Amino acid sequence: MTTPRRRRTRRARTTSLTRQRFGRITDRQPSGSGPAGRQGTYIVRDDQSGEAYSFNYADIVTEGFRTIRTGERVRFLTDPADAAHAIYVIRLDLPDIEELYN
């Protein structure tokens, strides 16, 4: 009797060879899906190498709404299965909560 194969998850594919990177969001291309066509593909440019990586809203790690704006600084990893795709994108320029209530 054979043992069932485990399905690999995104977490399992992240290896120690993948290092965190820092960059800025340079572009957003709407894909027309989601509420009112607001979801889309984002482009982040690595600060060190200058390479561009794409990601979508599902790759943004945050509490609450997964929003990000052009020009914001982020920290991210690259997907070992697709070198041109960013994963685990974390916003570094978080808004000041006090400004939201003024």
N, C-alpha and C positions, 0 to 999 in steps of 0.2 A: 504494500500500500504506500502510495506516495504522499508526502506532506504537502499541504496547500502552500502556494507561493504567497508571500506577503506583497501587498501593493506598496510601492515606494511613495512616500509623501514628499512634499516640497521640503519639509524640515529634514528629512532623511537625505535628500540630495545635497544639502548645504554641507560642504566639507570644510575642513580646517584650511584648505588651500584658498578658499574664498575670503578675501579681506574686505573690511569696510572701506567705503570710499565716500568722499565728500564732493558735492557739486551744487549747481544751481539749475533750477527749472528754466529752460530756454524756450519751450514751445508747448502748446496744447492743440491737438487736432481733434475736433469733435467727431464722434463716430455715428451720431444720430440715435444711439440707443439710450435707454434709461428715461427717467422723467423729463419730458420736454427736450430730449436730445442732449442732455447735459453731460453724459458720460463721454469719455474720449481717451485718446492716447496722449500721454505726456512724454516729453523729451527732457532728459537731464544730461548736462555736460559735466564730466569729471574734471575737478579743479586741477589735478596733477597731470593727467595724460591728455586732456582735451577731447577725449572720445565721447561720443553721444550714445546714450542708452534709452530705450523706450520702456514704458510701463503703463499700466492702466490703474484705475482707481482701486481695484481690489488688492494691488500691491502696496497701498499706503497703509502704514501701521499707525493707528491713532484711536483715541476714544471719541465716540460721537461721529459726526459727519466726516467723511473722507474727502476733504477739500484741500486743494493746494493751488497756488497762484504762480504765474510766470515771474521769475526773479527771486523766488524764495530759495533759501539754502536748505539742502537736505543731506542726510546720511543714508547710504544704501549699500546693498550687496549686489553682485552680479549672479545671474542664474547659471549654475554649472551646465545645465542642459542647453542653454541658449545664451551665448556670450554677449549678445547685443541687447539682452533684456535685464532690466533692474528689478530687484525684489526687495522686500522689507524696507520700503522707503519711509524714512522718518523725517518729519519737518523739524528744522532747527530754529526757524524764525516764528516762534509762536506769538500770537497777539497778546498784548497786555490786557488782562481781564478788566481792570479798572476803566480802560478807555472804552470798552464796549458798553458800559453802563452810564457814561456821561452824556 
